[in-house]
């Protein structure tokens, strides 16, 4: 079977969750199928990659299935290309992240894709609900995002080698919607002398947060880190916290889960579907209740979690992700 996958690819300038999804899904599908990646990112890959603007080459590939997302689906919708067309919804526009003009433009783009594509799939029930009820899109089903084979193997190898410290961790973009300031304020209110809060990531809120918490020596801003360093932070931390209640799915929660971190997350968001399966490993909080977040941090630091089982970890594979997409197609 020939499968065309269109989306961003991880690079020095683009390492977000959607790009990681594109690369990992392509790698999994290529194990048993002929795969062509279509992207605007020029990166090295063992799988053939061509530009989104090479429409002639895309047509000549004659795909049986097209899996695309973001503006890639919009661009491809203007051309007659063979194969079943699947648009992946990784999220939804909000006024916290988009201007009113861009918000309306995204809505119009999604309406066109909804009309031109055979199927829309969402990365969580939360994403599906909002796109259907607010944006009037026809979303057939949901699928679960996984972790790469390498990440799962590393998690399995470290099942009995947890050396957790009194560390709290945030990984992600430093933007207001993520609630990093709220998490840091809740941590600071506890006045813990032995605990450390590592903030991994960068973004428009970085300079403001550094200035606000510069006197607290237990809060360390790590900036942008490569995958190996981030993995080490996950393995070392006892508590992972991220407070975006507009999170479509939240891959960092899954990464924290397989690394044995106690998780603090909002009561609202796509991450709830995942975390409710592990009630002893998380606390869902009201992100505007600083006292409640502080209490959750204290509970997390006192936790003594056993590692996830081999079966739990195996369920978080891209093999499952691909099988769920195939099931929706049949």
C-alpha positions as CSV (number, residue, x, y, z in Angstrom):
1,X,0.0,0.0,0.0
2,X,1.2,3.5,-0.8
3,X,0.7,6.1,1.9
4,X,1.4,9.8,1.6
5,X,1.9,11.7,4.8
6,X,1.9,15.5,4.7
7,X,2.9,17.7,7.6
8,X,5.8,19.5,9.4
9,X,8.9,17.5,10.2
10,X,11.2,18.0,13.3
11,X,14.1,20.3,12.6
12,X,16.2,22.9,14.4
13,X,13.4,25.4,13.8
14,X,10.4,23.1,14.3
15,X,10.3,20.5,17.0
16,X,6.7,20.7,18.1
17,X,4.3,17.9,18.8
18,X,2.7,17.9,15.3
19,X,6.1,17.6,13.6
20,X,7.1,14.7,16.0
21,X,3.7,13.0,15.2
22,X,4.4,13.3,11.4
23,X,7.8,11.7,11.7
24,X,6.8,8.9,14.1
25,X,3.7,7.9,12.1
26,X,5.6,7.9,8.9
27,X,8.3,5.7,10.4
28,X,5.7,3.2,11.8
29,X,3.7,3.0,8.5
30,X,6.9,2.6,6.4
31,X,7.7,-0.7,8.2
32,X,5.2,-2.5,5.9
33,X,4.1,0.1,3.3
34,X,5.5,2.4,0.7
35,X,5.6,5.9,2.3
36,X,6.2,9.4,0.9
37,X,6.5,12.4,3.2
38,X,5.4,15.8,2.0
39,X,6.7,18.7,4.0
40,X,8.0,22.2,3.9
41,X,10.9,21.3,6.3
42,X,14.2,20.3,4.6
43,X,15.4,17.5,6.9
44,X,17.3,14.3,6.5
45,X,15.2,11.1,6.6
46,X,15.4,7.5,5.7
47,X,11.9,7.9,4.2
48,X,11.7,9.9,0.9
49,X,10.6,13.6,1.5
50,X,9.5,16.1,-1.1
51,X,8.2,19.6,-1.0
52,X,4.5,20.3,-0.6
53,X,4.7,22.3,-3.8
54,X,5.9,19.4,-5.9
55,X,2.4,18.5,-6.9
56,X,3.4,16.6,-10.1
57,X,5.6,14.2,-8.1
58,X,2.8,13.9,-5.5
59,X,0.4,12.8,-8.2
60,X,2.9,10.5,-9.7
61,X,3.2,8.6,-6.4
62,X,-0.5,7.5,-6.8
63,X,-1.1,7.1,-3.0
64,X,-3.8,4.8,-1.7
65,X,-4.1,6.9,1.4
66,X,-3.3,10.6,2.2
67,X,-2.8,11.5,5.8
68,X,-2.3,15.3,6.3
69,X,-2.8,18.1,8.7
70,X,-2.7,21.9,9.2
71,X,-2.2,23.9,6.1
72,X,-0.9,20.9,4.2
73,X,-4.5,19.6,3.9
74,X,-5.7,22.9,2.7
75,X,-3.0,23.1,0.0
76,X,-3.6,19.6,-1.2
77,X,-7.4,20.2,-1.3
78,X,-7.0,22.3,-4.5
79,X,-5.5,19.4,-6.5
80,X,-6.9,16.1,-7.8
81,X,-4.8,13.4,-6.2
82,X,-5.7,9.7,-5.9
83,X,-6.4,7.9,-2.7
84,X,-8.6,8.3,0.4
85,X,-7.9,11.6,2.1
86,X,-7.6,11.8,5.9
87,X,-7.2,15.1,7.7
88,X,-5.8,14.9,11.2
89,X,-7.1,17.5,13.7
90,X,-4.4,18.1,16.3
91,X,-6.3,20.9,18.0
92,X,-8.5,23.9,17.5
93,X,-8.1,27.7,17.2
94,X,-8.7,29.8,20.3
95,X,-8.6,33.5,21.0
96,X,-5.7,32.9,23.4
97,X,-3.5,31.8,20.6
98,X,-5.0,33.5,17.5
99,X,-6.1,37.0,16.6
100,X,-9.8,37.4,15.6
101,X,-8.9,37.6,11.9
102,X,-6.7,34.5,12.0
103,X,-9.3,32.7,14.1
104,X,-12.0,33.3,11.4
105,X,-9.5,32.4,8.6
106,X,-8.7,29.0,10.3
107,X,-12.4,28.3,10.5
108,X,-12.9,28.9,6.8
109,X,-9.9,26.7,6.0
110,X,-11.2,23.9,8.1
111,X,-14.6,24.2,6.4
112,X,-13.0,23.7,3.0
113,X,-11.0,20.7,4.3
114,X,-14.2,19.2,5.8
115,X,-15.8,19.4,2.3
116,X,-12.8,18.1,0.3
117,X,-11.5,15.3,2.5
118,X,-13.0,11.9,2.9
119,X,-12.5,11.8,6.7
120,X,-11.5,14.0,9.7
121,X,-9.9,12.3,12.7
122,X,-9.1,14.0,16.1
123,X,-6.4,13.3,18.6
124,X,-8.8,13.3,21.5
125,X,-12.5,13.3,22.3
126,X,-12.0,16.9,23.6
127,X,-10.7,18.0,20.2
128,X,-13.5,16.1,18.4
129,X,-16.2,17.8,20.6
130,X,-14.9,21.3,20.1
131,X,-14.4,20.9,16.3
132,X,-17.9,19.4,16.0
133,X,-19.9,21.6,18.4
134,X,-18.3,24.9,17.8
135,X,-16.8,24.7,14.3
136,X,-19.4,22.5,12.8
137,X,-16.9,19.9,11.4
138,X,-17.8,16.3,10.7
139,X,-15.2,14.4,12.7
140,X,-15.6,10.6,12.2
141,X,-13.5,9.3,15.1
142,X,-10.5,9.8,17.4
143,X,-7.1,8.1,17.7
144,X,-4.5,7.9,20.4
145,X,-1.1,9.5,19.8
146,X,1.8,7.3,20.9
147,X,5.5,7.5,21.6
148,X,8.4,6.5,19.4
149,X,9.9,3.0,19.5
150,X,13.0,4.5,21.0
151,X,11.2,6.3,23.8
152,X,9.2,3.2,24.6
153,X,12.3,1.0,24.7
154,X,14.1,3.5,27.0
155,X,11.1,3.5,29.3
156,X,11.0,-0.3,29.4
157,X,14.7,-0.4,30.2
158,X,14.4,2.0,33.1
159,X,11.3,0.3,34.7
160,X,13.3,-0.8,37.7
161,X,15.9,2.0,37.7
162,X,13.9,5.0,39.0
163,X,16.1,7.4,41.0
164,X,13.7,10.2,41.6
165,X,14.6,13.5,43.2
166,X,12.5,16.2,44.9
167,X,12.1,17.9,41.5
168,X,9.1,19.4,39.8
169,X,9.2,19.7,36.0
170,X,7.5,21.6,33.2
171,X,8.3,20.9,29.6
172,X,6.8,22.9,26.7
173,X,6.4,26.3,25.2
174,X,6.5,29.3,27.6
175,X,3.2,30.9,26.6
176,X,0.5,32.2,28.9
177,X,-2.1,29.6,28.1
178,X,0.2,26.9,29.5
179,X,-0.2,28.3,33.0
180,X,3.6,28.2,33.9
181,X,3.3,31.3,36.0
182,X,0.5,29.8,38.0
183,X,2.6,26.6,38.6
184,X,5.6,28.6,39.7
185,X,3.5,30.8,42.0
186,X,2.0,27.7,43.7
187,X,5.5,26.2,44.1
188,X,6.9,29.4,45.5
189,X,4.1,29.6,48.1
190,X,5.2,26.3,49.5
191,X,8.6,27.7,50.4
192,X,10.3,24.3,50.0
193,X,14.0,24.3,50.7
194,X,14.9,20.9,49.2
195,X,12.7,20.9,46.1
196,X,13.7,22.2,42.7
197,X,11.4,23.3,39.8
198,X,13.0,22.8,36.4
199,X,11.3,24.8,33.5
200,X,12.3,23.3,30.1
201,X,11.3,25.3,27.1
202,X,11.2,28.8,25.5
203,X,8.6,31.3,24.3
204,X,7.3,34.8,24.6
205,X,6.8,34.5,28.4
206,X,10.4,33.4,29.1
207,X,11.9,36.8,29.9
208,X,9.0,37.9,32.1
209,X,9.0,34.7,34.1
210,X,12.8,34.8,34.6
211,X,12.5,38.4,35.9
212,X,9.6,37.6,38.2
213,X,11.3,34.5,39.8
214,X,15.0,35.5,39.5
215,X,15.4,35.6,43.3
216,X,14.2,32.0,43.8
217,X,17.2,29.8,43.5
218,X,15.0,26.7,43.5
219,X,13.5,27.7,40.1
220,X,15.8,27.0,37.2
221,X,15.0,27.9,33.6
222,X,16.7,25.4,31.3
223,X,15.7,26.9,28.0
224,X,15.5,24.8,24.9
225,X,17.0,21.3,25.4
226,X,17.6,18.3,23.1
227,X,15.6,15.1,23.5
228,X,18.3,13.3,25.6
229,X,18.4,16.1,28.2
230,X,14.6,16.4,28.3
231,X,14.4,12.6,28.8
232,X,16.8,12.9,31.7
233,X,14.7,15.6,33.3
234,X,11.6,13.4,33.1
235,X,13.5,10.5,34.7
236,X,14.8,12.6,37.5
237,X,11.6,14.5,38.3
238,X,9.0,13.3,40.8
239,X,6.3,15.7,39.7
240,X,5.3,17.0,36.2
241,X,3.0,19.9,35.9
242,X,1.3,21.7,33.0
243,X,-1.8,23.7,33.3
244,X,-3.3,24.4,29.8
245,X,-7.0,23.7,30.0
246,X,-7.3,24.2,26.2
247,X,-4.8,21.3,25.6
248,X,-6.0,19.2,22.7
249,X,-4.0,16.2,23.9
250,X,-0.7,17.0,25.5
251,X,2.2,14.7,24.5
252,X,4.2,15.8,27.4
253,X,1.7,14.2,29.8
254,X,2.3,10.9,28.1
255,X,6.1,11.3,28.2
256,X,5.9,12.1,31.9
257,X,3.6,9.1,32.5
258,X,5.9,6.5,31.0
259,X,8.8,8.0,33.0
260,X,7.1,7.5,36.3
261,X,6.3,11.2,37.1
262,X,3.3,12.1,39.3
263,X,1.2,14.5,37.1
264,X,-0.6,17.7,37.9
265,X,-3.0,18.8,35.1
266,X,-6.2,20.8,34.7
267,X,-9.6,19.2,35.1
268,X,-10.4,20.3,31.5
269,X,-8.6,19.4,28.4
270,X,-7.8,16.5,26.1
271,X,-5.3,15.1,28.6
272,X,-8.1,14.1,30.9
273,X,-9.0,11.1,28.7
274,X,-5.5,9.7,29.2
275,X,-5.0,10.6,32.8
276,X,-8.3,9.3,34.2
277,X,-7.0,5.8,33.4
278,X,-4.3,6.3,36.0
279,X,-6.0,8.0,39.0
280,X,-3.3,7.0,41.4
281,X,-0.6,8.8,39.2
282,X,-2.2,12.2,38.9
283,X,-4.3,15.0,40.4
284,X,-6.6,17.1,38.2
285,X,-6.8,20.7,39.5
286,X,-8.6,24.0,39.0
287,X,-5.8,25.9,37.3
288,X,-7.0,29.2,38.9
289,X,-6.8,27.7,42.5
290,X,-3.2,28.4,43.5
291,X,-3.8,26.8,47.0
292,X,-5.1,23.7,45.3
293,X,-2.1,23.5,43.0
294,X,0.3,23.9,45.9
295,X,-1.5,21.1,47.8
296,X,-1.2,18.9,44.7
297,X,2.5,19.5,44.4
298,X,3.0,18.5,48.1
299,X,1.1,15.3,47.5
300,X,3.1,14.6,44.3
301,X,6.4,15.1,46.1
302,X,5.4,12.6,48.8
303,X,4.2,10.0,46.2
304,X,6.1,6.7,45.7
305,X,4.9,5.4,42.3
306,X,5.8,2.0,41.0
307,X,6.8,1.8,37.4
308,X,4.2,1.3,34.7
309,X,3.7,-2.3,33.5
310,X,5.2,-3.5,30.2
311,X,1.6,-3.8,28.9
312,X,0.8,-0.2,29.8
313,X,3.9,1.0,28.0
314,X,3.2,-1.1,24.9
315,X,-0.2,0.5,24.6
316,X,1.5,3.8,23.9
317,X,3.0,2.8,20.6
318,X,2.6,4.2,17.1
319,X,1.6,0.8,16.0
320,X,-1.6,1.3,17.9
321,X,-2.0,4.8,16.4
322,X,-1.7,3.4,12.9
323,X,-4.1,0.6,13.6
324,X,-6.7,3.0,14.9
325,X,-6.4,5.2,11.8
326,X,-6.8,2.0,9.6
327,X,-9.8,0.9,11.6
328,X,-11.5,4.3,11.0
329,X,-10.8,3.9,7.2
330,X,-12.4,0.5,7.0
